[in-house]
């Protein structure tokens, strides 16, 4: 599961804390009123919400989403059915909670499955036609927001040239920009160099320590490129752990200086989980009169050869 941005996690933790306090306050309210038979459920749910808060502070998890949904439904059932304070307005609350907590696809399926069960629970009998039409209409209207969000997200991904995990451009844009620089170098009789950068610890760190360590490595690489390369140099992500740094109008000696600066900058990086950051690099310069397909294939072969090189002992 991909971890959400830090600000999303912070808001989620704040919401978990507020939910825990509200349930604990409800249990205290029942105690002060002498309604001792009603204390157990909100007190138990407040403890469960505290566990969910701990989960969310450490790492995003689908388990916490379903536990949060369970807490909300049980609290709603307690206040509407068991406490005999049911109002027609609360019929739609479970659907709203499901759509807010779960991803759009599973939420829609679960809402359709829960709808008849909830109607029978709150009505203590077969649901009326008006209630069914109301819930279906409410579900259709509220689903439009989730559908529009997914549509905008897919549109942004299709048109955004950046990689989803870092500041480098994605693979399709990389090959398009590289082709443009290749044609420019051929027509103007200029040099073109491509530095292949490989992070051998990226896959291992993702499996052992999660996406946070992986994103930290990517951020360090992009930051080093920004500091030690020119503004018109192009960093693109060729594969999961391999990047191409396109250096227009650059000789082999100039590209070697860039490699030396990047390796020196990243050798000073120490990450808490994996220690020193390892960077492998290889230079691929454009030969005179070399066709585009041959140059692209040469880049691909060198990238594959660089990726299969075993990691030195002692590095994780």
C-alpha positions as CSV (number, residue, x, y, z in Angstrom):
1,X,0.0,0.0,0.0
2,X,1.4,3.4,-1.0
3,X,1.7,5.8,1.9
4,X,-0.2,9.1,1.6
5,X,1.5,12.5,1.9
6,X,2.5,13.6,5.4
7,X,-0.2,16.3,5.6
8,X,-2.9,13.7,4.9
9,X,-1.6,11.4,7.6
10,X,-1.4,14.3,10.1
11,X,-5.1,15.2,9.4
12,X,-6.0,11.5,9.7
13,X,-4.3,11.2,13.1
14,X,-6.0,14.4,14.3
15,X,-9.4,13.0,13.3
16,X,-8.6,9.7,15.1
17,X,-7.7,11.6,18.3
18,X,-10.9,13.6,18.1
19,X,-13.0,10.4,17.5
20,X,-11.3,8.8,20.5
21,X,-12.0,11.8,22.7
22,X,-15.6,11.9,21.6
23,X,-16.3,8.3,22.3
24,X,-14.6,8.6,25.7
25,X,-16.7,11.7,26.5
26,X,-19.8,9.8,25.5
27,X,-18.9,7.0,27.9
28,X,-18.3,9.6,30.6
29,X,-21.6,11.2,29.9
30,X,-23.5,8.0,30.4
31,X,-21.6,7.5,33.6
32,X,-22.5,10.9,34.9
33,X,-26.2,10.3,34.0
34,X,-26.2,7.0,35.8
35,X,-26.8,5.0,32.5
36,X,-24.3,2.3,33.4
37,X,-25.7,-0.2,31.0
38,X,-24.8,2.2,28.1
39,X,-21.1,2.7,29.1
40,X,-19.6,-0.5,27.8
41,X,-19.9,0.0,24.0
42,X,-18.6,3.6,23.7
43,X,-15.8,2.8,26.2
44,X,-14.7,-0.2,24.2
45,X,-14.9,1.8,20.9
46,X,-12.8,4.5,22.4
47,X,-10.1,1.9,23.2
48,X,-10.3,0.6,19.7
49,X,-10.0,4.1,18.3
50,X,-6.9,4.6,20.4
51,X,-5.4,1.5,18.7
52,X,-6.4,2.9,15.3
53,X,-4.6,6.1,16.2
54,X,-1.4,4.2,17.0
55,X,-1.6,2.4,13.7
56,X,-2.1,5.6,11.7
57,X,0.8,7.3,13.4
58,X,3.2,4.5,12.3
59,X,2.1,3.5,8.8
60,X,-0.9,3.7,6.6
61,X,-2.9,0.5,6.7
62,X,-6.2,-0.8,5.3
63,X,-6.8,-2.6,8.6
64,X,-7.2,0.8,10.3
65,X,-9.7,1.9,7.7
66,X,-12.0,-1.1,8.3
67,X,-11.6,-0.8,12.1
68,X,-12.5,2.9,11.9
69,X,-15.6,2.0,9.8
70,X,-16.6,-0.7,12.3
71,X,-16.3,1.9,15.2
72,X,-18.5,4.4,13.3
73,X,-21.2,1.9,12.5
74,X,-21.3,0.4,16.0
75,X,-21.5,3.9,17.5
76,X,-24.3,4.9,15.2
77,X,-26.1,1.7,15.9
78,X,-25.8,2.3,19.6
79,X,-27.1,5.9,19.4
80,X,-29.9,5.3,17.0
81,X,-31.3,1.9,17.6
82,X,-30.3,0.9,21.2
83,X,-30.8,4.4,22.6
84,X,-34.1,4.8,20.7
85,X,-33.1,8.2,19.4
86,X,-33.4,7.3,15.7
87,X,-34.2,10.0,13.2
88,X,-34.7,9.7,9.4
89,X,-31.6,11.9,8.8
90,X,-29.3,9.2,10.2
91,X,-30.3,6.6,7.6
92,X,-27.7,8.0,5.2
93,X,-24.8,8.2,7.7
94,X,-23.4,4.7,7.2
95,X,-23.2,5.3,3.4
96,X,-21.4,8.6,4.0
97,X,-19.0,7.0,6.4
98,X,-18.2,4.1,4.0
99,X,-17.5,6.5,1.1
100,X,-15.3,8.7,3.2
101,X,-13.1,5.9,4.8
102,X,-12.7,3.4,2.0
103,X,-11.4,3.7,-1.6
104,X,-14.2,4.4,-4.1
105,X,-14.5,1.0,-5.7
106,X,-14.7,-1.1,-2.5
107,X,-16.8,1.6,-0.8
108,X,-19.4,1.5,-3.6
109,X,-19.7,-2.3,-3.4
110,X,-19.9,-2.3,0.4
111,X,-22.5,0.5,0.5
112,X,-24.8,-1.4,-1.9
113,X,-24.4,-4.6,0.2
114,X,-24.9,-2.8,3.6
115,X,-27.9,-0.7,2.4
116,X,-30.6,-3.3,2.7
117,X,-29.2,-4.7,6.0
118,X,-29.1,-1.2,7.6
119,X,-32.7,-0.4,6.4
120,X,-34.0,-3.6,8.1
121,X,-32.0,-2.9,11.3
122,X,-33.3,0.6,11.7
123,X,-36.8,-0.1,10.6
124,X,-37.2,-3.4,12.4
125,X,-39.1,-4.6,9.4
126,X,-39.1,-4.6,5.6
127,X,-37.9,-1.2,4.3
128,X,-40.4,1.0,2.5
129,X,-40.1,1.9,-1.2
130,X,-39.5,5.6,-0.3
131,X,-36.5,4.7,2.0
132,X,-35.0,2.5,-0.8
133,X,-35.3,5.3,-3.3
134,X,-33.9,7.9,-0.9
135,X,-30.8,5.8,-0.2
136,X,-30.2,4.9,-3.8
137,X,-30.5,8.6,-4.8
138,X,-28.2,9.6,-1.9
139,X,-25.7,7.0,-2.9
140,X,-25.7,8.1,-6.6
141,X,-25.3,11.8,-5.7
142,X,-22.5,11.2,-3.2
143,X,-20.7,8.8,-5.6
144,X,-20.4,11.6,-8.1
145,X,-17.7,13.3,-5.9
146,X,-15.6,10.1,-5.7
147,X,-16.0,9.5,-9.5
148,X,-15.0,13.1,-10.3
149,X,-11.9,12.8,-8.0
150,X,-10.8,9.6,-9.8
151,X,-11.4,11.2,-13.2
152,X,-9.3,14.2,-12.3
153,X,-6.5,12.0,-10.8
154,X,-6.3,9.9,-14.0
155,X,-6.3,13.0,-16.1
156,X,-3.5,14.6,-14.1
157,X,-1.5,11.3,-14.3
158,X,-2.0,11.2,-18.1
159,X,-0.9,14.8,-18.7
160,X,1.7,15.2,-15.9
161,X,5.3,14.6,-17.2
162,X,6.6,14.1,-13.6
163,X,7.2,10.7,-12.0
164,X,4.7,9.9,-9.3
165,X,7.3,9.3,-6.6
166,X,9.9,12.0,-7.2
167,X,10.8,15.2,-9.2
168,X,12.2,13.3,-12.2
169,X,10.2,13.0,-15.4
170,X,8.4,9.7,-16.2
171,X,9.6,7.2,-18.7
172,X,7.4,8.2,-21.7
173,X,8.4,11.9,-21.3
174,X,12.0,10.9,-20.8
175,X,12.2,9.1,-24.2
176,X,10.3,11.9,-25.9
177,X,12.7,14.5,-24.5
178,X,15.8,12.4,-25.3
179,X,14.6,11.9,-28.9
180,X,14.3,15.7,-29.2
181,X,17.8,16.2,-27.8
182,X,19.1,13.5,-30.1
183,X,17.7,15.2,-33.2
184,X,19.0,18.6,-32.0
185,X,22.5,17.2,-31.5
186,X,22.5,15.6,-34.9
187,X,21.3,18.7,-36.7
188,X,23.6,21.2,-34.9
189,X,26.5,18.8,-34.8
190,X,26.7,18.9,-31.0
191,X,27.7,16.4,-28.3
192,X,25.1,14.5,-26.3
193,X,25.8,12.4,-23.2
194,X,23.5,10.3,-21.0
195,X,24.5,9.3,-17.5
196,X,22.8,6.1,-16.3
197,X,22.2,6.2,-12.6
198,X,21.2,3.1,-10.6
199,X,20.1,2.9,-7.0
200,X,20.7,-0.7,-6.0
201,X,19.3,-0.3,-2.5
202,X,16.0,1.1,-3.7
203,X,14.2,-2.3,-4.2
204,X,15.6,-3.8,-1.0
205,X,14.7,-0.7,1.1
206,X,11.1,-0.8,-0.3
207,X,10.6,-4.4,0.7
208,X,12.2,-4.2,4.2
209,X,11.5,-0.7,5.4
210,X,8.5,0.5,3.4
211,X,8.0,3.3,0.9
212,X,9.2,6.0,3.3
213,X,12.9,4.9,2.9
214,X,12.4,4.5,-0.8
215,X,11.1,8.0,-1.2
216,X,14.0,9.3,0.9
217,X,16.5,7.8,-1.5
218,X,14.7,9.3,-4.5
219,X,14.5,12.7,-2.9
220,X,18.3,12.6,-2.1
221,X,19.1,11.7,-5.8
222,X,16.8,14.4,-7.2
223,X,18.2,17.0,-4.8
224,X,21.8,16.1,-5.7
225,X,21.0,16.5,-9.4
226,X,19.3,19.9,-8.8
227,X,22.4,21.2,-6.9
228,X,25.2,19.8,-9.2
229,X,23.6,19.9,-12.7
230,X,22.5,22.6,-15.1
231,X,18.9,23.8,-15.3
232,X,18.5,22.4,-18.8
233,X,19.8,18.9,-17.9
234,X,17.1,16.3,-17.8
235,X,16.6,13.7,-15.1
236,X,14.2,10.9,-16.0
237,X,13.1,7.6,-14.5
238,X,13.8,4.8,-16.9
239,X,12.7,2.0,-14.5
240,X,12.0,1.5,-10.8
241,X,15.6,1.9,-9.7
242,X,17.3,3.3,-12.8
243,X,17.5,6.9,-14.0
244,X,18.8,8.6,-17.1
245,X,20.5,12.0,-16.8
246,X,20.5,13.6,-20.2
247,X,23.3,16.2,-20.6
248,X,22.8,18.2,-23.8
249,X,25.9,19.6,-25.5
250,X,28.2,17.9,-23.1
251,X,31.5,16.1,-23.8
252,X,32.5,12.9,-22.2
253,X,35.0,14.7,-19.9
254,X,32.2,17.1,-18.8
255,X,29.9,14.1,-18.1
256,X,32.6,12.4,-16.1
257,X,32.8,15.5,-13.9
258,X,29.1,15.5,-13.4
259,X,29.3,11.8,-12.3
260,X,32.1,12.6,-9.9
261,X,30.1,15.4,-8.3
262,X,27.0,13.3,-7.9
263,X,28.8,10.3,-6.5
264,X,30.7,12.5,-4.0
265,X,27.4,14.3,-2.9
266,X,25.5,11.0,-2.4
267,X,28.4,9.3,-0.7
268,X,28.0,11.7,2.2
269,X,24.3,10.8,2.6
270,X,23.4,8.6,5.6
271,X,19.9,7.2,5.9
272,X,18.7,5.9,9.3
273,X,17.5,2.6,7.9
274,X,20.1,1.6,5.3
275,X,23.1,3.7,6.2
276,X,25.3,5.0,3.3
277,X,23.5,5.6,0.0
278,X,24.9,3.6,-2.9
279,X,24.9,5.0,-6.4
280,X,26.1,3.3,-9.5
281,X,26.7,5.2,-12.7
282,X,27.7,4.6,-16.3
283,X,28.3,7.0,-19.2
284,X,26.8,6.6,-22.6
285,X,27.8,9.2,-25.2
286,X,26.3,9.7,-28.6
287,X,28.6,8.6,-31.4
288,X,28.9,10.5,-34.7
289,X,26.2,9.6,-37.2
290,X,24.7,7.0,-34.8
291,X,21.1,6.2,-35.6
292,X,18.4,6.8,-32.9
293,X,17.4,3.2,-32.5
294,X,21.0,2.0,-32.0
295,X,21.6,4.7,-29.4
296,X,18.4,3.9,-27.5
297,X,19.2,0.2,-27.6
298,X,22.8,0.8,-26.4
299,X,21.3,2.8,-23.5
300,X,18.9,0.0,-22.6
301,X,21.7,-2.6,-22.7
302,X,23.9,-0.6,-20.4
303,X,21.1,0.1,-18.0
304,X,20.3,-3.7,-17.8
305,X,24.0,-4.5,-17.3
306,X,24.3,-1.9,-14.5
307,X,21.2,-3.2,-12.8
308,X,22.3,-6.8,-12.6
309,X,25.6,-6.0,-11.0
310,X,25.5,-7.6,-7.5
311,X,25.5,-5.3,-4.4
312,X,28.8,-5.1,-2.5
313,X,28.9,-7.1,0.8
314,X,27.7,-5.2,3.8
315,X,25.2,-3.0,1.9
316,X,21.5,-3.5,2.4
